[in-house]
């Protein structure tokens, strides 16, 4: 015999919520009704809601803390990476500076220190030697001093050179007087290639201009040397000899300050009336000759 769904009181579970039957008693609850009653019986109370909210807040706090921690870790990593990049760039810059300081520097320039002659100067201004130096000039160098059948005056520039640091090769190029009167070009383009034995590198400089037109129209003055100094001393000796009188040099010494003080003192005495002038005598005048004073 199956168990009765009624309780010990003889009522169906949840009978207090069931509708009464017309003939008395209560209608048994349906399955859906029983499920609703079970849901109502298992609904969370206030304590459960507070615990759930507290758990959510705790999880949110952990999420925020984890986010800030991640940001700090990322910032620290970025700082380390940036510091490493800066250190690498600093080392590279220092290497470039050391390389630039250690390499040779060869260039060709105009030397007009002895006008009106023009010279070419091939110089190594670097701190290390330059080997296999080759210079190319466009258009080819020409000079009014060139003669048919002879090597061009400026041919030395196109030779291969070895230049230690601070050493220059200097040679005559042309005369400014005849150069500016001719139709030869005044502007050239220079390229230089050479090796640096100290750094085992090959260097190529240029193109850069070689321009002599800036010297056109300039008035040259001849530089003076020891001969000019000797001539000046001889002229000074001749001038001093003309001042000589009977084998001696006439020198006039005058105490101008003392003379001016005496004149001022005499004038002041006249203004103050300290000097009495007799009727038959003239007032003493201020001396004008410095030799009257002791």
C-alpha positions, 0 to 999 in steps of 0.5 A: 500500500502506497504512502499517503501524501498527507501529513500527520495532521491529515492535511496535504502539504501546503494545504493552507494555500490550497483552495477549499473544495465545495464538498469540503476539504482541500484540493490536493496541490498540483505538481507546478504548485509544489514546485512554486512552494519549493522555490519560495521555501529555498529563496535567499534571505537578507543574510544571503544577499549581504554575503553575495554583495560582499563577495562581489565587492571583494572580487571587484577589489581584487580585480582593481588591485590586479589591474593596478599591479599590472600597470606598475609591472608594465611601467617598470618594464617599460622604464627598464627597456627605455633605460636599456635603449638609452644606454645603447644609444649613448654607447653608439653615440660614443662609438661614433664620436670616438670613430670620428675623432680617430679618423683622418680628414683630407681636403684640398684647399686654396692657399693665397698666402703669397699673393699674387701667386695661388697655391694648392694645399692637400692636407690631412687635419685628422688625428690618424694617417691617411693612405692611398689618397686620391683627389679628383677635380672637376673640371680638370685643373688648369693653369696659365703657367702650363706650357706645351710639352710639360707636365701641368703645374697642378698635376701633383694633386692627382698623384697618390699620397700618404699623409700622416696627421698634420702633414700637407702637400703644397704646390704652385697652381697659378698667378692671380694676375694672369688667371683673372685675365684669362677665360679659365674656370674659377670654380671646381668641384673636389672629391677625395677618397682615402683609407684609414690604416688605424680604423681599417676603413675607406672614406670618401669626402665631397663633393665640395667647391674649390672657388677662387673667384672670391679673390678677384678684385682684391688688392694684394700687399706684399708681406714684409720680412727681415729685409724690410725690418733692416731697411726700417732700422737703417732709415731710423739711424739716418733720421737720428743722425740728422738731429746730431749737433757737433757730435751730440744730440740736442735735447731740450728739457722743460718742466712744463708743469712747474712753469704752469704752476708759477704762472698761475701763482703770479696771476692769483697774487694779482687778483688778491692784491697782494702785490703793491704796484708803485706809481712810478713802477710797473707791476711785475709781469708773470715770467714766461721763460721757464729758465727764470725758475730755479 
